[in-house]
């Protein structure tokens, strides 16, 4: 029979309390939704003070490291400090947990029930400052769940009212809220031009039409110390980006008409609970707003024509010469940026760090940023070719990968069986509660509370199984990749010496080869899906090989020294 946790009450299965010098330990959790609220608001200190006072009144000790606070949305469980709190609970390091209100824990009922179950299983008491002391009955549990529903509903309504209010203000020609376009400010809701920023925008257009590139304009404004658009964070150095200049040069709002609703926030690819990306909306949904023009139509059209010419020149310059390392296969060991190919003043092909030169004033490179292309390309391809011609070495590496995959598959199977058993227990528990209700052993309110609890546990198990399915797909892709590497190496082994540049590029991509170079290193590193060992390669004179699965190439291979910074 399930024993749900009771707000401001103990669990039915209380564990032995962790103690520090005879004192009972508790953790405190506080939350606000944004970093700005955390830095400038008063909610977090108030939550911490109220929960700490309650914990101390009830005889608990709260170490400083157990006072946890987040500035994340309450709709997601992916919060750093909440994750740390759950770890403390799972490890049995606390006996009680204090929060100011239930919506500080989560604004989703399902998440509240999930966290409550974790606390119940660990024998940890949940204490809520705003909940009554006597909240230990089925009715009070139902009230707690209703508060969770209302918290979720309240957030949805706040978002809806905010969106509707912004759209209404946009329809009325007023600022809809949020950060304003560079060049404008808001006074009593109306758009007004900032003279200094408008003059800078006009200067940017003039420089661009005079032949300056976006990169050179950005470097010029950075050198002059002109503040960049948007707020600065602390005392971090700021510099203009070429993309910022390009955005200004393509901003049609400077012609006299701005639009609201041009983009919509969408979920992140790595964290679906956070909307960190944007997509363009249909033009029919845009709301036009009249603003004072900063740029005339003729100047704007001339800038667009100049941008078209610049793009055609860039395409022409990329035709020759061609380079082996493309798509980020060569990295700068000083800053981590990609190294790209270019021609020096003599026309010789070289690679250089692609980080913008204007960044050098803040975090300069310690040595040269470039190296000759031909020696590095020759040696790296020789090392890869040598490994591809060694079937025994490849077989050992593939066997190692397969062994790791097999171990992970065993662990996944074990976890899947456990979650399937949890689903079966949920089904049996729900059947028992239905029978108890039909036999009048429990009333309707108690039955609904029990059913909600079981369904939440079931949803949690199903969510975990879905995550395991994703892990299973990843393992299957890894297995296919391992097989594909073996097949690919066997197929190309006979033709390696006749490979064209395109075929070599394809081979580096297929084997996920990445090279990292640093001027202070004796040799650069080579990593990939196969163990490229430099000791098996015939090196040019003065090379200094080092053993290991990461190959290195002697710095003597690029005797040209420094070149102009790019």
C-alpha positions in Angstrom: 0.0 0.0 0.0 1.4 3.4 -1.0 2.2 5.9 1.7 2.2 9.4 0.2 4.1 12.2 1.8 2.0 14.7 3.7 2.8 18.4 3.6 4.0 19.5 7.0 3.9 15.9 8.2 6.1 12.8 8.4 6.0 9.9 6.0 4.6 6.6 7.0 8.0 5.1 6.3 10.4 7.4 8.1 14.1 6.5 7.7 16.7 6.8 10.4 17.4 10.6 10.6 20.8 11.7 9.5 22.5 13.7 12.2 25.5 16.0 12.7 26.8 15.9 16.3 23.4 14.7 17.4 21.5 17.4 15.4 18.9 16.6 12.8 19.7 17.9 9.3 17.3 19.6 6.9 17.7 21.2 3.5 16.0 24.4 2.2 15.0 25.1 -1.3 14.0 28.5 -2.8 13.3 29.6 -6.3 12.6 32.5 -8.6 12.0 32.4 -12.3 14.8 34.7 -13.7 18.3 35.8 -13.0 17.2 39.4 -12.7 14.8 38.5 -9.9 17.7 36.6 -8.2 20.1 39.6 -8.5 17.8 42.5 -7.8 14.6 41.1 -6.2 13.7 40.4 -2.6 11.8 37.1 -3.0 14.8 34.8 -2.5 16.0 36.3 0.8 12.4 36.3 2.1 11.9 32.6 1.2 15.2 31.7 2.8 14.6 33.6 6.0 11.1 32.2 6.4 12.0 28.6 5.8 15.2 28.8 7.9 13.2 30.2 10.8 10.6 27.4 10.5 13.4 24.7 10.4 15.1 26.2 13.5 11.8 26.4 15.4 11.3 22.7 14.8 14.7 21.7 15.9 16.5 21.1 12.6 20.0 22.2 11.7 20.5 23.6 8.1 24.1 23.7 6.9 25.0 26.5 4.6 25.6 24.1 1.8 22.1 22.8 2.2 20.5 26.2 1.5 19.8 25.8 -2.2 18.3 28.4 -4.6 17.5 28.4 -8.3 16.7 31.1 -10.8 14.9 28.8 -13.2 11.3 28.3 -14.4 9.1 26.2 -12.2 7.8 24.3 -15.2 11.0 22.3 -15.5 12.7 19.8 -13.3 16.1 20.5 -15.1 17.3 22.9 -12.4 20.9 22.7 -11.0 20.1 23.3 -7.4 17.0 21.1 -7.5 19.2 18.3 -8.9 21.6 18.8 -6.0 18.7 18.6 -3.5 17.4 15.4 -5.1 20.9 14.0 -4.7 21.0 14.8 -1.0 17.6 13.1 -0.6 18.6 10.0 -2.5 21.8 9.7 -0.5 19.9 10.0 2.8 21.8 13.1 3.9 18.7 15.0 5.1 15.7 14.2 7.2 13.5 17.1 6.2 13.1 19.5 3.3 11.7 23.0 3.6 10.1 25.2 0.9 8.2 28.4 1.3 5.3 27.4 -1.0 4.4 24.5 -3.1 4.8 26.4 -6.4 8.4 27.1 -5.4 9.0 23.4 -5.7 7.3 23.2 -9.1 4.4 24.7 -11.0 3.3 21.4 -12.5 1.2 19.0 -10.5 2.9 16.0 -12.1 6.3 17.2 -11.0 5.1 18.0 -7.5 3.7 14.4 -7.1 6.9 13.0 -8.6 9.1 14.9 -6.1 6.8 14.0 -3.3 7.2 10.3 -4.1 11.0 10.6 -4.1 10.9 12.2 -0.7 8.5 9.5 0.6 10.7 6.7 -0.7 13.7 8.3 1.0 11.8 8.9 4.3 12.2 12.7 4.1 9.6 15.0 5.6 8.4 17.8 3.3 7.7 21.1 5.2 5.9 24.0 3.5 5.7 27.4 5.3 2.3 28.4 3.8 0.6 25.0 4.4 -1.4 24.4 7.6 0.0 22.3 10.3 -2.9 19.8 10.3 -2.6 19.0 6.6 -2.6 15.2 7.1 -6.0 14.1 5.9 -7.2 12.9 2.5 -9.1 16.1 2.0 -5.9 18.2 2.7 -3.9 16.1 0.3 -6.6 16.7 -2.4 -6.3 20.5 -1.5 -2.6 20.3 -1.9 -3.0 18.7 -5.4 -5.6 21.4 -6.3 -3.1 24.1 -5.3 -0.6 22.5 -7.7 -3.2 22.6 -10.5 -3.9 26.2 -9.8 -0.2 27.1 -9.8 0.2 25.6 -13.2 -3.0 27.3 -14.4 -1.9 30.6 -12.9 1.4 30.5 -14.8 -0.4 29.8 -18.1 -2.8 32.7 -17.5 0.1 35.0 -16.7 1.8 34.1 -20.0 -1.5 34.5 -21.9 -2.2 37.9 -20.4 1.3 39.1 -21.1 1.1 38.0 -24.7 -2.3 39.6 -25.2 -1.2 42.8 -23.5 1.9 43.1 -25.7 -0.2 42.5 -28.9 -2.7 45.1 -27.8 0.0 47.7 -27.2 1.6 46.9 -30.6 -1.8 47.4 -32.3 -2.0 50.8 -30.6 1.5 51.8 -31.8 3.0 51.6 -28.3 6.1 49.7 -27.2 5.1 46.1 -26.6 7.7 45.5 -23.9 11.0 43.7 -24.0 14.3 45.0 -25.3 13.8 47.8 -27.8 15.5 48.0 -31.2 18.9 49.8 -31.1 18.3 53.4 -31.9 15.0 53.8 -30.1 13.8 54.3 -26.5 10.4 54.3 -24.9 8.9 57.4 -23.2 5.4 56.8 -21.8 5.0 53.9 -24.1 5.9 55.8 -27.3 8.9 55.1 -29.6 11.5 57.9 -29.5 14.8 58.1 -31.4 18.0 58.2 -29.4 20.0 60.8 -31.2 23.5 59.4 -30.4 22.5 55.9 -31.4 20.7 57.1 -34.6 23.9 59.0 -35.6 26.0 55.9 -35.1 23.6 53.8 -37.2 23.8 56.4 -40.0 27.6 56.3 -39.7 27.6 52.5 -40.0 25.7 52.8 -43.3 28.1 55.4 -44.5 31.2 53.3 -43.7 29.7 50.3 -45.4 28.9 52.2 -48.6 32.4 53.6 -48.5 33.8 50.1 -48.8 34.3 49.0 -45.2 33.4 45.4 -44.5 31.1 44.4 -41.5 34.2 43.0 -39.8 36.3 46.1 -40.3 33.4 48.3 -39.0 33.0 46.2 -35.9 36.8 46.4 -35.3 36.7 50.2 -35.7 33.8 50.7 -33.3 35.5 48.3 -30.8 38.8 50.2 -30.9 36.9 53.5 -30.4 35.3 52.0 -27.2 31.7 52.7 -28.4 29.2 50.8 -26.2 27.6 47.8 -27.9 23.7 47.4 -28.2 22.1 45.7 -25.2 23.0 45.6 -21.5 26.5 44.8 -20.4 27.2 42.0 -17.9 29.3 43.1 -14.9 32.6 44.5 -16.1 33.2 42.0 -18.9 35.0 43.6 -21.9 32.6 44.3 -24.8 33.3 44.3 -28.5 31.2 44.7 -31.6 30.6 41.6 -33.8 30.3 41.6 -37.5 26.9 39.9 -37.2 25.7 42.9 -35.1 26.7 45.3 -37.9 25.0 43.0 -40.5 21.8 43.1 -38.5 21.8 46.8 -38.4 22.5 47.0 -42.1 19.5 44.7 -42.8 17.0 46.2 -40.3 14.0 47.5 -42.3 12.6 49.1 -39.1 15.0 52.0 -39.6 12.9 53.0 -42.7 10.0 54.0 -40.4 8.0 50.8 -39.8 8.8 48.2 -37.1 6.9 44.9 -36.6 5.9 43.0 -33.5 5.6 39.2 -33.6 8.2 38.5 -36.3 9.5 35.4 -34.3 8.2 32.9 -31.8 10.2 31.1 -29.1 10.6 27.4 -29.4 12.2 24.7 -27.2 15.9 24.1 -27.1 17.3 21.0 -28.9 19.2 20.0 -25.7 16.6 20.9 -23.1 12.9 20.9 -24.2 11.9 22.7 -21.0 13.7 25.9 -22.0 12.7 27.9 -25.0 16.1 29.2 -26.2 15.5 29.2 -29.9 13.3 31.3 -32.2 11.5 30.6 -35.5 10.3 33.1 -38.1 6.5 33.5 -38.1 4.3 34.1 -41.1 4.3 37.7 -42.3 0.5 37.8 -41.9 0.9 37.6 -38.2 3.2 40.6 -37.9 1.8 43.8 -36.4 3.2 47.0 -38.0 4.2 49.9 -35.7 5.0 53.4 -37.0 8.4 54.7 -35.8 10.6 57.6 -36.7 12.8 56.8 -39.7 16.6 56.8 -39.2 17.7 55.7 -42.7 16.2 56.8 -46.0 15.1 54.3 -48.6 17.9 55.1 -51.1 20.6 54.6 -48.5 19.1 51.3 -47.4 18.7 50.0 -51.0 22.4 50.9 -51.7 23.5 49.0 -48.6 21.6 45.9 -49.7 23.1 46.1 -53.2 26.6 46.4 -51.6 25.9 43.3 -49.5 25.0 41.4 -52.6 28.2 42.4 -54.3 30.2 41.3 -51.2 28.6 37.9 -51.1 29.5 37.3 -54.8 33.1 38.3 -54.1 33.3 35.9 -51.1 32.0 33.0 -53.2 34.6 33.8 -55.9 37.4 33.8 -53.3 36.4 30.4 -52.0 37.0 28.6 -55.3 40.8 28.1 -55.0 42.9 26.8 -53.5 41.2 23.8 -51.9 42.1 22.5 -48.4 41.9 19.1 -46.7 40.5 20.3 -43.4 37.0 21.6 -43.9 33.9 21.6 -41.7 35.8 22.4 -38.5 38.3 19.5 -38.8 41.2 21.7 -37.7 41.0 23.5 -34.3 43.2 26.2 -32.7 44.7 24.9 -29.5 45.0 28.5 -28.1 41.3 29.5 -28.2 39.4 26.4 -29.5 38.1 28.2 -32.6 38.1 26.6 -36.0 41.1 27.2 -38.3 40.3 28.0 -41.9 42.3 28.1 -45.1 43.6 31.2 -46.8 46.4 32.3 -49.1 49.3 34.5 -47.8 50.8 37.3 -49.8 52.9 35.0 -51.9 49.8 32.8 -52.7 50.9 29.9 -50.6 48.0 28.0 -48.9 48.0 28.2 -45.1 45.6 27.7 -42.2 44.9 30.4 -39.5 42.6 30.7 -36.5 39.2 32.0 -37.6 38.6 34.0 -34.4 38.2 37.7 -35.2 41.3 39.8 -34.9 39.4 42.4 -32.8 39.1 39.9 -30.0 42.9 40.0 -29.6 42.7 43.2 -27.5 41.0 41.2 -24.7 42.3 37.7 -24.9 45.3 37.7 -27.3 46.9 34.6 -28.7 50.3 33.8 -27.2 51.9 32.9 -30.5 51.4 32.7 -34.2 47.9 32.0 -35.4 48.8 30.3 -38.7 50.7 27.4 -40.2 51.6 26.1 -43.7 48.9 23.9 -45.1 50.8 21.3 -47.1 53.1 19.7 -44.5 50.3 19.3 -42.0 47.9 17.8 -44.5 50.5 15.4 -45.8 51.5 14.1 -42.4 47.9 13.8 -41.1 46.7 11.9 -44.1 49.8 9.6 -43.9 49.0 8.8 -40.3 45.4 8.0 -41.2 46.4 6.0 -44.2 48.9 4.0 -42.1 46.1 3.1 -39.5 43.7 2.1 -42.2 46.3 -0.3 -43.6 46.6 -2.0 -40.2 43.7 -4.5 -39.9 44.9 -5.8 -36.5 44.9 -2.4 -34.9 41.5 -1.6 -36.3 40.1 -4.9 -35.1 41.3 -4.3 -31.6 39.7 -0.8 -31.5 36.4 -2.1 -32.8 36.4 -4.9 -30.3 36.9 -2.4 -27.5 34.0 -0.3 -28.7 31.8 -3.3 -29.0 32.6 -4.4 -25.5 31.7 -1.0 -24.1 28.4 -1.1 -26.1 27.6 -4.6 -24.7 28.1 -3.4 -21.1 25.8 -0.4 -21.7 23.2 -2.6 -23.3 23.2 -4.9 -20.3 22.6 -1.9 -18.0 19.8 -0.5 -20.2 18.1 -3.9 -20.1 18.3 -4.0 -16.3 16.8 -0.5 -16.0 14.1 -1.3 -18.5 13.0 -4.4 -16.5 12.9 -2.4 -13.3 10.6 0.3 -14.8 8.4 -2.4 -16.3 8.0 -3.9 -12.8 7.1 -0.4 -11.6 4.4 -0.2 -14.2 3.0 -3.6 -13.2 3.0 -2.5 -9.5 1.1 0.7 -10.5 -1.5 -1.4 -12.3 -2.0 -3.7 -9.4 -2.2 -0.8 -7.0 -4.8 1.0 -9.0 -6.9 -2.2 -9.2 -6.7 -2.6 -5.4 -7.8 1.0 -4.8 -10.7 0.6 -7.3 -11.8 -2.5 -5.4 -11.5 -0.7 -2.0 -13.6 2.2 -3.3 -16.3 -0.1 -4.7 -16.4 -1.9 -1.3 -16.8 1.5 0.4 -13.5 1.0 2.3 -12.4 4.5 1.2 -14.4 7.5 0.1 -14.3 9.2 -3.3 -11.8 12.0 -2.3 -9.4 9.4 -0.9 -9.7 7.3 -4.0 -9.1 10.3 -6.3 -6.0 11.2 -4.3 -4.7 7.6 -4.5 -5.4 7.3 -8.2 -3.6 10.6 -8.9 -0.6 9.3 -7.0 -0.5 6.0 -8.9 -1.0 7.7 -12.2 1.9 10.1 -11.5 4.2 7.2 -10.6 3.0 5.5 -13.8 3.7 8.6 -15.9 7.2 8.9 -14.3 8.0 5.2 -15.2 6.7 5.7 -18.8 8.8 8.9 -19.1 11.9 6.9 -17.9 11.1 4.2 -20.5 10.9 6.7 -23.2 14.3 8.0 -22.2 15.6 4.5 -22.3 14.2 4.1 -25.8 16.3 7.1 -26.8 19.4 5.6 -25.2 18.6 2.3 -27.0 18.5 4.1 -30.4 21.8 5.8 -29.6 23.4 2.4 -28.8 22.0 0.9 -32.0 23.4 3.8 -34.0 26.8 3.3 -32.3 26.7 -0.4 -33.2 25.9 0.4 -36.8 28.6 3.1 -36.8 31.1 0.5 -35.5 30.1 -1.9 -38.3 30.1 0.8 -40.9 33.7 1.9 -39.9 34.9 -1.7 -40.3 33.2 -2.0 -43.6 34.4 1.4 -44.8 38.0 0.7 -43.8 38.0 -2.7 -45.6 36.5 -1.1 -48.7 38.9 1.8 -49.1 42.1 0.1 -48.0 43.1 -0.8 -51.6 42.6 2.6 -53.1 44.0 4.9 -50.4 47.0 6.0 -52.4 44.8 7.1 -55.3 42.3 9.1 -53.2 41.3 12.6 -54.5 41.0 15.6 -52.2 37.3 15.1 -52.0 37.7 11.4 -51.1 40.2 12.3 -48.4 37.7 14.9 -47.0 35.0 12.3 -47.0 37.3 9.8 -45.2 38.1 12.3 -42.5 34.4 13.0 -42.0 33.5 9.2 -42.0 36.2 8.6 -39.3 35.4 11.8 -37.4 39.0 12.9 -37.5 39.8 16.2 -35.7 43.2 17.9 -35.5 44.1 20.5 -32.8 47.2 22.7 -33.3 49.0 25.0 -30.9 52.3 26.9 -31.7 53.7 26.1 -28.2 53.1 22.4 -28.5 55.8 20.1 -29.9 53.2 18.4 -32.0 49.4 18.8 -32.7 46.9 16.2 -31.7 44.7 14.0 -33.9 41.6 12.3 -32.5 38.8 10.3 -34.2 36.9 7.1 -34.3 40.0 5.1 -35.0 43.3 5.3 -32.9 45.6 7.2 -35.1 49.0 6.5 -33.6 51.8 8.7 -34.9 54.5 6.0 -33.9 53.2 3.9 -36.8 53.8 6.7 -39.3 56.9 7.6 -41.2 57.6 11.2 -40.1 59.5 13.8 -42.0 62.9 14.9 -40.7 63.0 16.7 -37.3 59.6 15.2 -36.3 59.3 14.1 -32.7 56.7 11.4 -32.3 55.0 10.6 -29.0 53.3 7.3 -28.2 49.6 7.1 -27.6 46.3 6.9 -29.3 46.4 10.7 -30.1 49.0 11.5 -32.8 51.2 14.6 -32.8 53.2 16.2 -35.6 56.4 18.1 -35.2 56.3 21.9 -35.2 59.3 21.8 -37.5 56.9 21.0 -40.3 55.9 24.7 -40.6 59.1 26.7 -40.7 57.4 29.8 -42.1 57.0 31.3 -38.7 54.6 34.1 -38.0 52.3 35.7 -40.6 50.1 38.7 -40.4 47.1 38.3 -38.1 43.9 37.6 -39.9 
